[in-house]
Amino acid sequence: MSKKASCPICRACKTVVKVGAVTTGALFTVYMLNLDQKLLAWAYSRVNEMFDRKDVDVMF
């Protein structure tokens, strides 16, 4: 039995569906685990550490 060659349109559709499924799965995981807010909280604390060490030019 020889393997049939699939048409280019079918391969393109399968590729689009696979990419969409992987993207949707990744975004769902980020949403459910609240990873975006955790990343921003980590970055915000690093930025605050960096700017808290700087000397202040103006004292109120």
Summary of the structure (lengths in Angstrom):
residues: 60
radius of gyration: 24.2
end to end distance: 84.4
largest distance: 84.4
contacts: 91
relative contact order: 0.06
helix: 72%
strand: 0%
